[in-house]
Amino acid sequence: MAKLEQLAELVGGEVIGDYDLEISRVAPIDQAQQGDITFVANSKYLSQLAMCQASAVIVTPGTAVDGPSLIVCKNPYLAFAKILSFLQAPKLPVKGVMPGATVSESAEVDAAATIYSGCVVGDRVKIGAGTTLYPGVVVYADVSIGEDCVLHGHSIVREGCQLKNRVILQPAAVIGSDGFGFAPDGSSYYKIPQVGIVVLEDDVEIGACSCVDRAALGVTTIRRGTKLDNLVQIGHNVDLGEDCIIVSQSGIAGSTKIGNHCTFGGQSAAAGHIKIGDNVMIGARGGASSNVDPNQILSGVPLMPHKQWLRATMSLPKLPEMRKEMQKMKKRLDELETLLKENEK
């Protein structure tokens, strides 16, 4: 529980109403009760506030709301996230190495880390303070894990990989799986040893069942603040920039370099060995097959400017009708050509 003034200070907002109002939780508009705070990030939801029972609302500057106290700030959605974290995010307990965990004698585990039963921690692994490994996590030899990381159940970090600080692995994420590298040998394929590593920088999050392949040689890098959704594939030797968002079922092929603050929609992809500039957004199911310049919003396969893609897709339902019209026009053109030929005689 916290006073409204305290929450406003947390998010850099301004209170309009009761500074001393006590707030116990964050709730959606249609479920909020007395003691709750809700938020409106889009003006189309303002009408719902008439029936809302929340004690306080987070709104943008210039929004007029009668009744509840307000926190006014530029980004209500971000404020909602920060207040939710402050009021309701679970605080992870420090339990040390619990019975049933298998930890190598050569591993260095900080006393303020938590290793749950069922975990396996290999030789020469280093684990920092505040880090939690939930049941079923497997950490191979020579891995380095920084401070305040959270590795959820059945995630795997393979040999030599590095996780910096505040990294989150959702359940069954795999870091450092072999890159997909095979040399043709006649009609068969010879496996190329994948001897590089993966580095996840500070504040990276990897979604459930996502895989980040180790480099064939060198490093696969996911840079600071980047977030991967569930079921994402990152190929070997990829360099994925800072503060990127990669949505579910997307794939980045090997040795591709992606700039900062890029967004890939669901089921989108990038071919291997290409470069994508900063601030590129690729819509769902879009595919980059060649280099992409920075500061663009693109969609489709092949990629094209998003507005152009919208116009193209709007034409698709009309294709049968357009085909019939073209057939009629062709028939009339043929008839005209026949008449012209007859007149020439």
VEXDREN-2710 file (C-alpha; in Angstrom, 1 decimal):
% VEXDREN-2710
k/r/px/py/pz
1/MET/0.0/0.0/0.0
2/ALA/1.2/3.5/-0.8
3/LYS/-0.1/7.1/-0.7
4/LEU/-1.0/8.7/-4.1
5/GLU/1.7/11.3/-3.6
6/GLN/4.3/8.6/-3.3
7/LEU/3.1/6.9/-6.5
8/ALA/3.1/10.2/-8.4
9/GLU/6.7/10.8/-7.3
10/LEU/7.6/7.3/-8.5
11/VAL/6.4/8.0/-12.0
12/GLY/7.2/11.7/-12.3
13/GLY/3.5/12.7/-12.3
14/GLU/1.3/15.3/-10.7
15/VAL/-1.5/14.6/-8.2
16/ILE/-4.9/16.3/-8.7
17/GLY/-7.1/15.4/-5.7
18/ASP/-6.2/13.7/-2.4
19/TYR/-2.4/13.5/-1.9
20/ASP/-2.9/11.2/1.1
21/LEU/-5.2/8.7/-0.6
22/GLU/-4.0/5.2/0.1
23/ILE/-3.7/2.8/-2.9
24/SER/-3.4/-0.9/-2.5
25/ARG/-3.4/-2.3/-6.0
26/VAL/-3.6/-1.6/-9.7
27/ALA/-6.7/-2.9/-11.5
28/PRO/-8.3/-2.7/-15.0
29/ILE/-11.1/-0.1/-15.5
30/ASP/-13.9/-2.6/-15.5
31/GLN/-12.8/-4.4/-12.3
32/ALA/-11.3/-1.6/-10.2
33/GLN/-12.8/-1.0/-6.7
34/GLN/-12.2/1.5/-3.9
35/GLY/-8.5/1.6/-2.9
36/ASP/-7.5/0.7/-6.5
37/ILE/-5.8/2.8/-9.2
38/THR/-6.4/2.3/-12.9
39/PHE/-5.1/4.0/-16.0
40/VAL/-6.3/5.4/-19.3
41/ALA/-3.7/5.4/-22.1
42/ASN/-6.2/5.8/-24.9
43/SER/-9.0/8.4/-25.1
44/LYS/-11.5/5.8/-26.4
45/TYR/-11.6/4.3/-22.9
46/LEU/-12.5/7.5/-21.2
47/SER/-16.2/6.8/-21.4
48/GLN/-15.7/3.7/-19.2
49/LEU/-14.6/5.8/-16.3
50/ALA/-18.3/6.8/-15.7
51/MET/-18.9/3.3/-14.2
52/CYS/-15.5/2.8/-12.8
53/GLN/-15.1/2.5/-9.0
54/ALA/-11.4/3.2/-8.8
55/SER/-10.2/5.6/-6.2
56/ALA/-7.6/7.1/-8.6
57/VAL/-6.8/7.2/-12.3
58/ILE/-3.6/7.7/-14.3
59/VAL/-4.3/10.0/-17.2
60/THR/-2.5/12.2/-19.7
61/PRO/-2.2/16.0/-19.4
62/GLY/-5.4/17.8/-20.3
63/THR/-7.7/14.9/-19.6
64/ALA/-10.8/16.0/-17.7
65/VAL/-12.2/13.4/-15.3
66/ASP/-14.8/14.0/-12.6
67/GLY/-14.8/12.1/-9.4
68/PRO/-11.6/10.1/-8.7
69/SER/-8.2/11.6/-7.8
70/LEU/-5.7/11.7/-10.7
71/ILE/-2.1/11.2/-11.4
72/VAL/-1.3/13.2/-14.5
73/CYS/1.7/12.1/-16.5
74/LYS/2.9/12.0/-20.2
75/ASN/2.9/8.2/-20.4
76/PRO/0.1/6.5/-18.4
77/TYR/1.0/3.1/-19.7
78/LEU/4.6/3.3/-18.4
79/ALA/3.3/4.8/-15.1
80/PHE/0.9/1.8/-14.8
81/ALA/3.8/-0.6/-15.3
82/LYS/6.0/1.1/-12.7
83/ILE/3.2/1.4/-10.1
84/LEU/2.2/-2.3/-10.7
85/SER/5.8/-3.3/-10.1
86/PHE/6.0/-1.2/-6.9
87/LEU/2.8/-2.4/-5.4
88/GLN/2.3/-6.0/-6.6
89/ALA/5.4/-7.5/-8.2
90/PRO/6.5/-10.4/-6.1
91/LYS/9.7/-9.9/-4.1
92/LEU/12.0/-12.9/-4.6
93/PRO/13.2/-14.4/-1.3
94/VAL/16.9/-15.3/-0.8
95/LYS/17.2/-19.0/0.0
96/GLY/20.7/-19.9/-1.0
97/VAL/21.4/-23.4/-2.4
98/MET/18.4/-25.5/-1.4
99/PRO/18.5/-29.2/-0.8
100/GLY/18.1/-31.2/-4.0
101/ALA/20.1/-28.8/-6.1
102/THR/23.2/-30.2/-7.8
103/VAL/25.9/-27.5/-7.7
104/SER/29.5/-28.2/-8.7
105/GLU/32.1/-27.7/-6.0
106/SER/34.0/-25.4/-8.4
107/ALA/31.0/-23.2/-9.0
108/GLU/30.9/-19.7/-7.3
109/VAL/27.4/-18.9/-6.1
110/ASP/26.9/-15.7/-4.2
111/ALA/25.4/-16.1/-0.8
112/ALA/22.5/-13.8/-1.8
113/ALA/21.5/-16.1/-4.8
114/THR/18.8/-18.7/-4.7
115/ILE/19.2/-22.1/-6.4
116/TYR/16.0/-24.2/-6.1
117/SER/15.8/-28.0/-5.8
118/GLY/16.2/-29.8/-9.2
119/CYS/18.7/-27.3/-10.6
120/VAL/22.0/-28.5/-12.0
121/VAL/24.9/-26.0/-12.0
122/GLY/28.1/-27.1/-13.7
123/ASP/31.8/-26.7/-13.2
124/ARG/33.3/-23.2/-12.8
125/VAL/29.9/-21.4/-13.1
126/LYS/29.6/-18.0/-11.5
127/ILE/26.3/-16.7/-10.2
128/GLY/25.8/-13.2/-8.8
129/ALA/23.9/-11.8/-5.9
130/GLY/20.1/-11.7/-6.1
131/THR/19.9/-14.2/-9.0
132/THR/17.2/-16.9/-8.8
133/LEU/17.3/-20.3/-10.5
134/TYR/13.9/-22.1/-10.4
135/PRO/13.5/-25.8/-10.4
136/GLY/14.7/-27.7/-13.4
137/VAL/17.2/-25.0/-14.6
138/VAL/20.4/-26.5/-16.1
139/VAL/23.6/-24.4/-16.3
140/TYR/26.5/-26.0/-18.2
141/ALA/30.2/-25.5/-17.3
142/ASP/31.9/-22.1/-17.5
143/VAL/28.8/-20.0/-17.6
144/SER/28.7/-16.6/-16.0
145/ILE/25.4/-15.2/-14.7
146/GLY/25.3/-11.7/-13.2
147/GLU/23.2/-10.1/-10.5
148/ASP/19.4/-10.1/-10.1
149/CYS/18.8/-12.5/-13.0
150/VAL/15.8/-14.8/-13.0
151/LEU/16.0/-18.2/-14.7
152/HIS/12.6/-19.9/-14.8
153/GLY/11.9/-23.6/-14.7
154/HIS/13.6/-25.8/-17.3
155/SER/15.5/-23.0/-19.0
156/ILE/19.0/-24.1/-20.1
157/VAL/22.3/-22.1/-20.4
158/ARG/25.0/-24.0/-22.2
159/GLU/28.7/-24.0/-21.8
160/GLY/30.6/-20.7/-21.7
161/CYS/27.6/-18.4/-22.3
162/GLN/27.3/-15.1/-20.4
163/LEU/24.3/-13.5/-18.9
164/LYS/24.9/-10.0/-17.5
165/ASN/22.7/-8.3/-14.9
166/ARG/18.8/-8.5/-14.6
167/VAL/18.4/-11.0/-17.4
168/ILE/15.2/-13.0/-17.4
169/LEU/14.8/-16.4/-19.0
170/GLN/11.2/-17.6/-19.2
171/PRO/10.4/-21.3/-18.9
172/ALA/12.2/-23.6/-21.4
173/ALA/14.3/-20.9/-23.0
174/VAL/17.5/-22.3/-24.4
175/ILE/20.7/-20.1/-24.5
176/GLY/23.7/-21.5/-26.4
177/SER/22.1/-24.3/-28.4
178/ASP/24.2/-25.3/-31.4
179/GLY/24.0/-23.1/-34.4
180/PHE/22.5/-24.7/-37.5
181/GLY/25.8/-25.2/-39.4
182/PHE/26.4/-28.1/-41.8
183/ALA/28.9/-28.4/-44.6
184/PRO/27.7/-30.3/-47.8
185/ASP/29.6/-33.6/-48.2
186/GLY/28.2/-35.1/-51.4
187/SER/24.7/-36.1/-50.7
188/SER/25.1/-35.7/-47.0
189/TYR/26.1/-33.0/-44.5
190/TYR/29.0/-32.7/-42.1
191/LYS/28.2/-31.0/-38.8
192/ILE/30.3/-27.9/-38.2
193/PRO/31.3/-27.6/-34.5
194/GLN/29.7/-24.6/-32.9
195/VAL/32.5/-23.4/-30.6
196/GLY/31.4/-19.8/-29.9
197/ILE/29.2/-18.5/-27.1
198/VAL/26.1/-16.3/-26.5
199/VAL/26.2/-13.0/-24.5
200/LEU/23.0/-11.6/-23.1
201/GLU/23.6/-8.0/-22.0
202/ASP/21.9/-6.2/-19.1
203/ASP/18.0/-6.2/-18.9
204/VAL/17.5/-8.7/-21.7
205/GLU/14.5/-11.0/-21.5
206/ILE/14.1/-14.2/-23.4
207/GLY/10.6/-15.7/-23.8
208/ALA/9.4/-19.2/-23.1
209/CYS/10.6/-21.9/-25.5
210/SER/12.8/-19.4/-27.4
211/CYS/16.3/-20.3/-28.6
212/VAL/19.4/-18.2/-29.0
213/ASP/22.1/-20.3/-30.8
214/ARG/25.7/-20.1/-29.9
215/ALA/28.1/-18.7/-32.5
216/ALA/30.0/-21.0/-34.8
217/LEU/33.1/-18.9/-34.0
218/GLY/33.0/-15.8/-31.8
219/VAL/29.8/-14.5/-30.2
220/THR/26.0/-14.3/-30.7
221/THR/25.0/-11.1/-28.9
222/ILE/21.7/-9.8/-27.6
223/ARG/22.3/-6.3/-26.5
224/ARG/21.0/-4.3/-23.6
225/GLY/17.3/-4.1/-23.0
226/THR/16.2/-6.2/-25.9
227/LYS/13.1/-8.4/-25.3
228/LEU/12.3/-11.7/-27.1
229/ASP/8.7/-13.0/-27.0
230/ASN/7.9/-16.8/-26.8
231/LEU/8.9/-19.1/-29.6
232/VAL/11.6/-16.9/-31.2
233/GLN/14.7/-18.3/-33.0
234/ILE/17.9/-16.3/-33.0
235/GLY/20.6/-17.9/-35.3
236/HIS/24.3/-18.2/-34.7
237/ASN/26.5/-15.1/-34.8
238/VAL/23.5/-12.7/-34.9
239/ASP/24.2/-9.3/-33.4
240/LEU/20.8/-8.0/-32.1
241/GLY/20.9/-4.3/-31.0
242/GLU/19.7/-2.5/-27.9
243/ASP/16.0/-2.1/-26.9
244/CYS/14.6/-4.3/-29.7
245/ILE/11.3/-6.1/-29.6
246/ILE/11.0/-9.5/-31.4
247/VAL/7.5/-10.9/-31.3
248/SER/6.4/-14.5/-31.1
249/GLN/7.4/-17.0/-33.8
250/SER/9.9/-14.7/-35.5
251/GLY/13.2/-15.9/-36.7
252/ILE/16.6/-14.2/-37.3
253/ALA/19.0/-16.2/-39.5
254/GLY/22.7/-16.5/-38.8
255/SER/25.2/-13.7/-39.0
256/THR/22.6/-11.0/-39.4
257/LYS/23.2/-7.6/-37.7
258/ILE/20.2/-5.7/-36.4
259/GLY/20.4/-2.1/-35.2
260/ASN/19.0/-0.5/-32.0
261/HIS/15.3/-0.1/-31.3
262/CYS/14.0/-2.4/-34.0
263/THR/10.6/-4.2/-33.8
264/PHE/9.7/-7.4/-35.5
265/GLY/6.0/-8.3/-35.6
266/GLY/4.8/-11.9/-35.1
267/GLN/6.1/-14.5/-37.5
268/SER/8.4/-12.0/-39.2
269/ALA/11.9/-13.0/-40.3
270/ALA/15.3/-11.8/-41.5
271/ALA/17.5/-13.8/-43.8
272/GLY/21.1/-14.5/-42.9
273/HIS/24.2/-12.3/-43.5
274/ILE/22.3/-9.0/-43.9
275/LYS/22.2/-5.7/-42.0
276/ILE/19.1/-3.9/-40.7
277/GLY/19.5/-0.3/-39.5
278/ASP/18.3/1.4/-36.4
279/ASN/14.6/2.1/-35.7
280/VAL/13.2/-0.3/-38.3
281/MET/9.7/-1.8/-37.7
282/ILE/8.8/-4.9/-39.7
283/GLY/5.1/-5.9/-39.6
284/ALA/3.7/-9.3/-38.8
285/ARG/4.8/-12.0/-41.3
286/GLY/7.2/-9.5/-43.0
287/GLY/10.5/-10.9/-44.3
288/ALA/13.8/-9.1/-44.9
289/SER/15.8/-10.8/-47.5
290/SER/18.4/-8.0/-48.1
291/ASN/19.9/-5.1/-46.2
292/VAL/17.4/-2.6/-44.8
293/ASP/18.1/1.1/-44.3
294/PRO/17.3/2.7/-40.9
295/ASN/14.1/4.6/-39.8
296/GLN/11.5/2.7/-41.8
297/ILE/8.2/1.0/-41.2
298/LEU/7.9/-2.0/-43.5
299/SER/5.6/-5.0/-44.2
300/GLY/5.2/-7.9/-46.6
301/VAL/7.4/-10.3/-48.6
302/PRO/9.3/-8.8/-50.2
303/LEU/9.4/-5.9/-47.8
304/MET/7.8/-2.6/-48.9
305/PRO/6.7/0.6/-47.1
306/HIS/3.9/-0.3/-44.7
307/LYS/1.4/2.2/-46.3
308/GLN/2.1/0.8/-49.8
309/TRP/1.7/-2.8/-48.4
310/LEU/-1.7/-1.7/-46.9
311/ARG/-2.9/-0.5/-50.3
312/ALA/-1.7/-3.7/-52.0
313/THR/-3.4/-6.0/-49.5
314/MET/-6.7/-4.0/-49.9
315/SER/-6.6/-5.0/-53.5
316/LEU/-6.4/-8.7/-52.9
317/PRO/-10.1/-9.3/-52.2
318/LYS/-10.9/-7.6/-55.5
319/LEU/-8.6/-9.8/-57.6
320/PRO/-11.3/-12.2/-58.8
321/GLU/-13.5/-9.3/-60.0
322/MET/-10.5/-7.5/-61.5
323/ARG/-9.6/-10.7/-63.3
324/LYS/-13.1/-10.9/-64.9
325/GLU/-12.9/-7.3/-65.9
326/MET/-9.5/-7.9/-67.5
327/GLN/-10.8/-10.9/-69.4
328/LYS/-13.7/-8.8/-70.7
329/MET/-11.3/-6.0/-71.8
330/LYS/-9.1/-8.5/-73.5
331/LYS/-12.0/-9.9/-75.4
332/ARG/-13.1/-6.4/-76.5
333/LEU/-9.5/-5.6/-77.5
334/ASP/-9.3/-8.7/-79.6
335/GLU/-12.6/-7.8/-81.3
336/LEU/-11.3/-4.3/-82.1
337/GLU/-8.1/-5.6/-83.5
338/THR/-10.1/-7.9/-85.7
339/LEU/-12.2/-5.0/-87.0
340/LEU/-9.1/-2.9/-87.7
341/LYS/-7.6/-5.7/-89.7
342/GLU/-10.8/-6.1/-91.7
343/ASN/-10.9/-2.3/-92.4
344/GLU/-7.3/-2.3/-93.6
345/LYS/-8.3/-4.9/-96.3
END
